[in-house]
Amino acid sequence: MAKRGRPRKDGQPRTRTPEEMSDDDLEFLVAMDRWKRENHVRFPTVLQYMEVLLSLGYRKGGEHD
């Protein structure tokens, strides 16, 4: 599991580097980037993010097939 950073002084959370991300984190980022390019959408809605998560097999409760 990736280490969590402390919030910055301005109150914003610290951004993790790719080296700090899990395989699942990176898989989601790649899938989301691909989805945005294929659908010509720069700023997806929450429902569109959910669409990508579901396409990767994520389900409520964290159950894995």
N, C-alpha and C positions, 0 to 999 in steps of 0.2 A: 504494500500500500504506500502511496506517495506521502511524503512528509508535508504537513500543512504549515504554511508560512504565517508569520504574525502580520496583522494589519499594518499598513503603512501609517505614517503620522497623519496623513490626510483622511484616514478612515477607510480607504479602499484596500481590499485584500491584495496580497502580493500575487502576481501571476506566476504560475509554475512553469519551469522550463521543460522542454521535451524529455530531458533526462529524469525529471521528477514525476513524470506522468506514468500511469499504469498502461498496460497493453489495451485495456478497455477504453481508457481515455483517448488514446491515439486512434483506435479504431473508429470511435465516434467522431473525432475531429476530421478524419479523412472522409468518412461517409457524409458528414454534413457539408464539407467543402465540395464534394462531388455532386451532392444534391443541389446545392446553390448554383453551381456552374450549369448543370443539366437543365434547371428550371429557370435560369436567368433571374434569380431572386437574390438581392443583396442583403436584405434584412428579413429573415424568415420570422413568421409568427410562432408563438408557443405551440400551436397545433401542428405546424409544419415540423418543428423540432421533434414533437412526439411521433409524428409519422416516420421520421428517420430512426428514432430509437426503437419503435416497434418493428421496423424492417430489419433491424439488427438482432431481433429476438428478445428484447427486454420486455419483461412483464411485471405487473404490480406484485410486490412481495419479494422481488429479487430471485424468483425461481428460474433455474436454468434447465433447459432440455438435455 
